[in-house]
Amino acid sequence: MTPIALGLAALAAAMAWLTLRPLWRAGAPTTMTFGRRSVWMAAYALLAVLSFLVVPPSWKEFSASAQSQQLAGNGVWEFFHAFNTNEIDYDRFYATVPLERAQQSLREEFLEAGTPDFTNNPALPFERRVHAAGPEKKLNVVLISVESLSAEFLGSFGNTHGLTRTWTGSRRRACCSRACTRRERGPCADWRRSRYRCPPRRGTRSSSGRTTRTCTRSAKCSPTRLRAHLPVRRLRLLRQHGALLRLQRLHVHRSRRHRRQGRHPLREHLGVADEDLFTLTLRELDQRHAAGRPFFAHVMTTSNHRPFTYPAGRVDIPPGTSADGAVKYTDWALGDFIERARSRPWFDDTVFVIIADHCGRRRGKTDLPLDRFHIPMLIYAPKYVQPARIETVASQIDVPPTILALLNFSYVSRFFGQDILTRERSTSAR
């Protein structure tokens, strides 16, 4: 080891000695004009850009050895290429099984909820017809994704700090899933996953497999999103995201004209305060109901997020101090929203689905602890849903088929998720 280190040190010293004089001369004052220096600088910059745009990635694949290819592409060019394409070879970097075995395993997953009526589509082996158990219900839906609401914050899951009294009280009159989990991604991905059918995807992957490409395009295929089944039933989609509303700045709602009309201004922290978000949501839902339009609203809260700021005086924990205070405020805002909605004419014909987008304390120091991926889900519709406690393991991708089952929709499904209520009854019957 010592000879190698001494040899490297000697080589470095020799290279420094050989380049010292040229570098010294290059740093000396020059008589070159500014215009000429600019031309040379532009030429060097153009050469760098052309080297990135013109050189194809296939040039580094001169050998069948993966190590040689990686070494050939190592450097600044490969860094910017990876940043620009965000693409890796799926078959090389992911463990795979034969396609026929994967399709069979996927089809067997749907046997838990009974005998599925597969369409025998060779491109989508999991595509199936879902037949409603009764006549279609003309109901509204309000899906609320709560920021960072871990199951560990809830009293019904063992928390003794009294943070979620509203949730605990509603649980006695609602259908509550106790074994719901989520996959690790960002809040925007979780927000979409509650409406799409796909589990989370790891970046963008290149693959020659037809099934993989179909899954990657799933967000663009009409039957794969929950909203694709809504226009047929005249349900109008409304999306309210607290952080996005803040980014839009909402000048109209802060104008003097709206203050004179008695409309509450929206308070901004990381996003819009939950109570103000719900106030805006109620206003939008009232307008849709007055126009005779059924609605599907997806609301994303943001108050339960760092730095945990929320309007003071709502709960007994000062804002900006802890996650417990933000959870308690979010729980209060949810209860206030339900109570205000109760006085609306559309309340009795509305299904409220409340679920977390992800957990609050989900990362370990060296691992991802599974117990921190436990989130709650509550389905509240006193007129249509009987109180129950669902013990079946579920995930966010099960939300869309569960909602459609509550509405007794018959449709062709490409959801990876399943109706957890039907699956619970099927499991209990065994």
C-alpha positions in Angstrom: 0.0 0.0 0.0 2.8 2.4 0.9 4.6 2.1 -2.5 1.4 2.8 -4.3 0.7 5.9 -2.2 4.3 7.1 -2.7 4.0 6.5 -6.5 0.8 8.4 -6.8 2.3 11.3 -4.7 5.3 11.4 -7.0 3.2 11.3 -10.1 1.0 14.2 -8.8 4.1 16.2 -8.0 5.5 15.7 -11.4 2.3 16.7 -13.1 2.0 19.8 -11.0 5.6 20.8 -11.9 5.0 20.3 -15.6 1.8 22.3 -15.6 2.9 25.1 -13.2 4.7 27.2 -15.8 1.9 27.0 -18.5 -0.7 27.9 -15.9 1.4 30.8 -14.7 1.7 32.2 -18.2 -2.0 31.7 -18.8 -2.8 33.8 -15.7 -0.6 36.7 -16.8 -2.3 39.8 -18.3 -3.2 39.5 -21.9 -3.5 42.0 -24.8 -6.4 40.1 -26.3 -9.4 42.4 -26.7 -12.8 41.7 -25.0 -14.5 40.9 -28.3 -11.9 38.3 -29.2 -12.1 36.7 -25.8 -15.9 36.6 -26.1 -15.6 34.8 -29.4 -13.3 32.2 -28.0 -15.6 31.7 -25.0 -18.6 31.3 -27.2 -16.8 28.7 -29.3 -15.8 26.7 -26.2 -19.4 26.8 -24.9 -20.8 25.8 -28.3 -18.4 22.9 -28.4 -19.5 21.7 -24.9 -23.2 21.9 -25.9 -22.6 20.1 -29.2 -20.7 17.3 -27.4 -23.7 16.7 -25.2 -26.4 16.9 -28.0 -24.5 15.2 -30.8 -22.9 12.3 -29.0 -25.4 9.4 -28.8 -25.5 7.1 -25.7 -24.9 4.1 -27.9 -21.2 5.1 -28.3 -20.4 3.9 -24.8 -21.9 0.5 -25.5 -18.9 -0.8 -27.4 -18.5 -3.8 -25.2 -20.8 -6.5 -23.8 -19.3 -5.9 -20.4 -21.6 -3.8 -18.2 -18.6 -2.6 -16.2 -16.9 -1.3 -19.3 -20.0 0.5 -20.5 -20.4 2.2 -17.1 -16.7 3.3 -17.1 -17.0 4.6 -20.7 -20.0 6.7 -19.8 -18.7 7.9 -16.4 -18.3 11.6 -16.1 -20.1 14.9 -16.7 -21.7 13.8 -19.9 -23.3 10.7 -18.2 -24.5 12.9 -15.3 -26.4 15.3 -17.5 -27.7 12.5 -19.7 -29.2 10.7 -16.6 -30.7 14.0 -15.4 -32.2 14.7 -18.8 -33.6 11.2 -19.6 -34.3 9.8 -16.1 -34.2 6.3 -17.7 -32.6 3.0 -16.7 -32.7 -0.4 -18.3 -35.5 -2.3 -16.4 -34.3 -5.8 -17.2 -30.8 -5.0 -16.1 -31.5 -3.3 -12.8 -34.7 -5.0 -11.6 -35.4 -8.6 -10.6 -37.9 -10.1 -13.0 -39.9 -13.3 -13.5 -41.3 -14.7 -16.8 -44.1 -12.6 -18.1 -46.6 -15.6 -18.0 -45.8 -16.2 -14.4 -46.2 -12.5 -13.5 -49.6 -12.4 -15.3 -50.8 -15.5 -13.5 -49.7 -14.1 -10.1 -51.5 -10.9 -10.8 -54.7 -12.6 -11.7 -54.6 -14.7 -8.6 -54.5 -11.5 -6.4 -58.1 -10.7 -7.4 -59.4 -14.1 -6.3 -59.5 -12.8 -2.7 -62.7 -10.9 -3.4 -64.5 -13.7 -5.2 -64.4 -14.9 -8.8 -63.4 -12.1 -11.1 -64.9 -11.8 -14.6 -61.8 -11.3 -16.6 -62.2 -9.8 -20.1 -59.3 -12.0 -21.4 -57.6 -9.0 -22.9 -54.1 -10.3 -23.8 -52.5 -6.9 -23.3 -54.1 -6.4 -19.9 -54.5 -9.8 -18.2 -55.9 -8.2 -15.1 -58.7 -6.3 -16.9 -62.1 -7.4 -15.6 -65.7 -6.6 -15.5 -67.1 -5.4 -12.2 -70.8 -6.1 -11.7 -72.7 -4.0 -9.1 -74.6 -5.8 -6.3 -77.6 -3.6 -6.7 -79.0 -0.5 -8.4 -76.7 2.4 -9.0 -76.7 5.0 -6.2 -76.8 8.7 -7.2 -74.5 10.0 -4.6 -71.9 12.7 -4.3 -68.3 11.9 -3.1 -65.9 14.0 -1.1 -62.5 12.4 -0.8 -60.2 14.1 1.7 -56.4 13.3 1.7 -55.0 14.5 5.0 -51.4 15.5 5.1 -49.1 13.2 7.1 -51.8 11.6 9.3 -50.0 8.5 10.7 -52.2 5.9 12.4 -50.0 6.4 15.5 -51.6 9.8 16.1 -55.1 8.3 16.4 -56.6 7.3 19.7 -58.3 4.3 18.0 -54.8 3.0 17.3 -53.4 3.4 20.8 -52.4 7.1 21.0 -53.2 8.5 24.5 -52.6 12.2 23.9 -56.2 12.9 22.8 -55.2 14.4 19.4 -58.0 13.1 17.2 -61.2 13.3 19.2 -63.2 14.1 16.1 -61.9 11.1 14.2 -62.5 8.8 17.2 -66.1 10.1 17.5 -66.8 9.7 13.8 -65.3 6.2 13.9 -68.3 5.0 15.9 -70.7 6.1 13.1 -68.5 5.2 10.1 -66.6 2.4 8.4 -63.0 2.5 9.4 -60.1 0.6 7.9 -57.5 -0.3 10.5 -54.9 -2.0 8.3 -54.3 0.5 5.5 -50.8 1.1 4.3 -49.1 3.4 1.9 -46.0 3.2 -0.3 -43.1 5.6 0.1 -43.2 8.5 -2.4 -44.1 12.2 -2.3 -47.4 13.8 -1.3 -48.3 14.7 -4.9 -47.8 11.1 -5.9 -50.0 9.9 -3.0 -52.6 12.5 -4.0 -52.7 11.0 -7.5 -52.6 7.4 -6.2 -55.9 7.8 -4.5 -57.5 8.5 -7.9 -55.4 6.3 -10.2 -55.2 2.5 -10.2 -51.4 2.0 -10.3 -49.0 1.3 -7.4 -46.0 3.7 -7.3 -43.6 3.5 -10.2 -39.8 3.9 -9.7 -38.9 6.7 -12.0 -39.0 6.2 -15.8 -37.8 2.8 -17.1 -37.0 1.6 -20.5 -38.2 -1.9 -21.3 -39.2 -4.0 -24.3 -42.0 -5.6 -22.3 -45.5 -4.7 -23.5 -47.0 -5.0 -20.1 -44.5 -2.6 -18.6 -45.1 0.1 -21.2 -48.9 -0.3 -20.6 -48.5 0.2 -16.9 -46.2 3.2 -17.4 -48.8 4.9 -19.6 -51.6 4.0 -17.1 -52.2 7.6 -16.1 -53.2 8.4 -19.7 -55.5 5.5 -20.3 -59.1 6.4 -19.7 -60.3 3.4 -17.7 -57.3 3.5 -15.3 -58.3 6.7 -13.5 -61.2 7.1 -11.1 -62.3 10.3 -12.8 -62.7 8.4 -16.1 -65.8 6.7 -14.6 -67.4 9.9 -13.4 -68.6 11.8 -16.5 -70.7 8.8 -17.5 -72.6 9.3 -14.2 -72.6 13.1 -14.6 -70.3 13.5 -11.6 -68.2 16.6 -11.9 -64.6 16.5 -10.6 -63.5 19.2 -8.2 -59.8 19.2 -7.0 -58.8 21.4 -4.0 -55.1 21.2 -2.9 -54.1 23.5 -0.1 -50.5 24.1 -1.4 -51.6 24.6 -5.0 -54.2 27.2 -3.9 -51.4 29.0 -2.1 -49.3 29.0 -5.3 -52.2 30.4 -7.3 -52.2 33.2 -4.7 -56.0 33.6 -4.8 -56.0 37.3 -5.4 -59.8 37.3 -5.9 -60.5 35.9 -2.4 -58.2 38.5 -0.8 -59.7 41.4 -2.7 -61.5 44.3 -0.9 -64.7 43.4 -2.8 -64.8 39.9 -1.2 -64.0 41.3 2.2 -67.0 43.7 2.0 -69.2 40.7 1.1 -68.1 39.1 4.4 -66.0 36.3 2.8 -63.2 35.1 5.0 -59.7 35.8 3.6 -57.5 32.8 3.1 -54.6 32.5 5.5 -51.4 31.2 4.0 -48.6 29.3 5.7 -47.1 26.3 3.8 -50.5 26.1 2.1 -54.0 27.4 2.8 -55.1 26.7 6.4 -57.3 23.6 6.5 -60.4 25.5 7.8 -60.2 28.0 5.0 -59.7 25.2 2.5 -62.8 23.5 3.7 -64.7 26.9 3.6 -63.8 27.3 0.0 -64.7 23.6 -0.7 -68.1 24.1 0.9 -68.7 27.2 -1.3 -67.8 25.3 -4.4 -70.0 22.3 -3.5 -72.9 24.5 -2.7 -72.6 26.1 -6.1 -72.5 22.7 -7.9 -75.5 21.4 -5.9 -77.5 24.6 -6.6 -76.8 24.0 -10.3 -78.1 20.5 -10.1 -74.7 18.9 -10.7 -73.6 15.9 -8.7 -70.0 16.2 -7.7 -66.8 14.3 -6.8 -64.5 16.5 -4.8 -60.9 15.5 -3.9 -59.5 17.8 -1.2 -55.8 17.8 0.0 -55.0 19.4 3.3 -51.6 20.9 4.1 -51.7 22.3 7.7 -50.3 19.1 9.2 -46.9 19.7 7.5 -43.7 21.3 8.6 -43.4 24.0 9.9 -46.8 23.0 11.5 -48.3 26.5 11.3 -52.0 27.0 11.6 -54.4 29.7 12.9 -53.9 30.3 16.7 -56.6 29.7 19.2 -58.2 26.7 17.6 -56.4 24.1 19.7 -54.6 24.2 23.1 -51.1 23.6 21.4 -49.5 26.8 20.0 -48.9 26.7 16.2 -45.4 26.0 14.9 -44.3 24.0 17.9 -45.0 20.3 17.2 -46.6 17.8 14.9 -49.1 16.9 17.7 -50.5 20.4 17.5 -50.9 20.3 13.8 -52.6 16.9 14.0 -55.0 18.2 16.6 -55.8 21.3 14.5 -56.4 19.1 11.4 -58.7 16.9 13.4 -60.6 20.0 14.6 -60.8 21.4 11.0 -62.2 18.0 9.8 -64.8 18.0 12.5 -65.8 21.6 11.8 -66.1 20.8 8.1 -68.4 17.8 8.7 -70.6 19.8 11.1 -70.9 22.6 8.6 -71.6 20.2 5.8 -74.3 18.5 7.9 -76.5 21.6 7.5 -76.3 21.4 3.7 -79.1 19.8 1.6 -76.6 17.6 -0.1 -75.1 16.1 3.1 -77.4 13.0 3.3 -76.5 12.0 -0.2 -72.8 12.4 0.1 -70.1 9.8 0.9 -67.1 11.2 2.8 -63.8 9.3 2.4 -60.9 10.4 4.6 -57.5 9.0 4.2 -53.9 10.1 4.9 -51.6 10.8 2.0 -48.6 9.3 3.9 -47.3 9.0 7.4 -45.7 11.7 9.5 -42.7 9.9 10.9 -41.9 7.4 8.2 -38.1 7.3 7.9 -35.7 5.4 10.1 -32.0 6.1 10.5 -30.8 3.0 8.5 -34.1 1.4 7.4 -37.7 2.0 6.5 -39.7 0.7 9.5 -42.9 -1.0 8.3 -44.9 0.0 11.4 -44.5 3.7 10.3 -46.3 3.1 7.0 -49.7 2.5 8.7 -52.3 5.1 7.8 -56.1 5.3 8.6 -59.0 5.4 6.3 -62.6 6.4 7.2 -65.7 6.1 5.1 -68.6 8.3 6.5 -72.1 8.3 5.1 -74.5 7.7 8.0 -77.5 7.1 5.6 -75.7 4.5 3.4 -72.7 3.0 5.3 -73.1 1.0 8.4 -70.5 1.4 11.2 -67.8 -1.3 10.9 -64.1 -1.9 11.4 -62.2 -3.3 8.5 -59.2 -5.5 9.4 -58.2 -6.4 5.8 -54.8 -5.1 4.8 -55.4 -2.4 2.2 -53.6 0.5 0.4 -54.3 3.7 -1.3 -54.8 2.0 -4.6 -57.8 0.3 -3.1 -59.6 3.6 -2.6 -61.0 4.0 -6.2 -62.6 0.6 -6.5 -64.0 0.8 -3.0 -65.7 4.1 -3.8 -67.1 2.8 -7.0 -68.4 -0.3 -5.2 -70.2 2.0 -2.6 -71.9 3.7 -5.6 -72.9 0.4 -7.1 -71.1 1.2 -10.4 -70.8 -1.5 -13.0 -67.7 -1.0 -15.2 -64.6 -2.5 -16.8 -61.8 -2.2 -14.3 -58.1 -1.8 -14.8 -57.5 -1.0 -11.2 -54.7 -2.8 -9.4 -56.6 -2.2 -6.2 -59.7 -4.0 -5.0 -62.9 -3.1 -3.2 -61.9 -3.7 0.5 -65.5 -4.0 1.7 -66.2 -6.9 -0.6 -62.8 -8.4 0.1 -63.6 -8.1 3.9 -66.9 -10.0 3.5 -65.2 -12.6 1.3 -62.5 -13.2 3.9 -64.9 -13.4 6.8 -67.0 -16.0 5.0 -64.1 -18.4 4.6 
